[in-house]
Amino acid sequence: MHWLADASLSSVKEGAIFNGINIPVAAIATLLLGFKFLDAIGLILLLEATGLMLGGGAMEMGAAASTRRLASIFQGKRMEWSRKEYNDAQRRGAVFTITGVLLLAESLLMAVLVLR
């Protein structure tokens, strides 16, 4: 299987785990704080999507040769990465980024449902 397809499948699984956690949290926010359920879950999804996309982008950017070179200049020592380490960092970053995009799409869906 291509690594991007594998990352996408992992992202869907990770998104399902996030949703399994988000639904009870949104229900508690509805009961205790008086929020509407779709408003609460939409906000939670939006915040998680933001964090995941930023984190995934940082992981992918950190794997880039230019970023490593810049870090080695500031640290004063040469940082060497193998091709395997570079690919692993890109894959990990892709999983977080794709999961963030999926959660953002869910958040937008919740926004549409709230506006109806």
Sequence and secondary structure as in RCSB ss.txt:
>XXXX:A:sequence
MHWLADASLSSVKEGAIFNGINIPVAAIATLLLGFKFLDAIGLILLLEATGLMLGGGAMEMGAAASTRRLASIFQ
GKRMEWSRKEYNDAQRRGAVFTITGVLLLAESLLMAVLVLR
>XXXX:A:secstr
  HHHHHHHHHHHHHHHHHHHHHHHHHHHHHHH   HHHHHHHHHHHHHHHHHHHHHHHHHHTSHHHHHHHHHHH
TS     HHHHHHHHHHHHHHHHHHHHHHHHHHHHHHHHH 
